[in-house]
Amino acid sequence: MDVLGRDAAREAYRVATGGAESRLVGFVPDAMIAEGVRLTGGRGHRTAYDWIADHAREIDNALRTRAEGGRPKAPFDRIVLEEE
């Protein structure tokens, strides 16, 4: 799982998973991350990156489910593919 930075306009972190031929890029909403952790106190980005790393498997599954036309299980159903 690669974190490609934060997209302020989408209020989400841009993430990528997979290899060269199966790479998927999507957005993990700030609000989804914030439900489980505090993103304040000057550690917001580090905390978000840690949360994404801790949930990499679920995020990967959500991106793959979206790519196959399905809907991931909550709360990961809020993750969207970049092209959506």
C-alpha positions in Angstrom: 0.0 0.0 0.0 1.4 3.4 -1.1 0.1 6.6 0.3 0.4 9.2 -2.5 -0.5 12.2 -0.4 -3.6 14.0 0.7 -6.1 15.6 -1.8 -7.4 18.7 0.0 -10.3 19.2 -2.4 -11.6 15.6 -1.9 -10.7 15.7 1.8 -9.1 12.2 1.4 -5.8 10.4 1.2 -4.8 9.1 -2.3 -3.6 5.5 -2.0 -2.3 2.9 -4.5 -2.1 -0.8 -4.3 -1.0 -3.7 -6.5 1.8 -4.1 -9.0 2.5 -2.5 -12.3 -0.2 -4.4 -14.2 -2.8 -4.5 -11.4 -2.2 -1.1 -9.8 -5.4 0.5 -8.4 -5.5 4.1 -7.1 -8.3 5.4 -4.9 -9.2 7.8 -2.1 -9.7 7.1 1.6 -11.8 9.8 3.1 -10.4 11.8 6.1 -13.7 11.4 7.9 -13.4 7.6 7.7 -10.0 7.7 9.3 -11.0 10.3 11.9 -13.8 8.0 13.2 -11.2 5.8 14.7 -8.4 8.2 15.6 -7.8 11.8 16.4 -6.1 13.7 13.5 -5.2 16.7 15.6 -2.3 17.9 17.7 0.1 18.3 14.8 0.3 14.6 14.1 -2.6 14.4 11.7 -0.8 13.1 8.6 1.4 10.7 10.6 -1.6 9.3 12.4 -3.5 9.0 9.1 -0.6 7.2 7.4 -0.4 4.8 10.4 -4.1 4.1 10.2 -3.9 3.4 6.5 -1.0 1.0 7.1 -3.0 -0.8 9.8 -6.0 -1.2 7.4 -4.1 -1.9 4.2 -5.7 -5.2 3.7 -9.2 -3.8 4.0 -8.4 -0.9 1.8 -6.9 -3.2 -0.8 -10.0 -5.4 -0.7 -12.3 -2.3 -1.1 -10.4 -1.0 -4.1 -10.5 -4.5 -5.8 -14.2 -4.9 -5.0 -14.8 -1.4 -6.6 -12.7 -2.3 -9.6 -14.8 -5.4 -10.1 -18.0 -3.4 -10.0 -19.0 -4.3 -6.4 -19.6 -2.4 -3.3 -17.3 -2.9 -0.3 -18.6 -3.6 3.2 -19.1 -0.6 5.5 -17.2 1.5 6.5 -14.9 0.8 3.6 -17.7 1.4 1.2 -16.7 5.1 1.3 -13.4 4.4 -0.5 -13.6 5.2 -4.2 -11.4 4.6 -7.2 -9.6 7.5 -8.6 -11.6 7.3 -11.9 -15.0 7.3 -10.1 
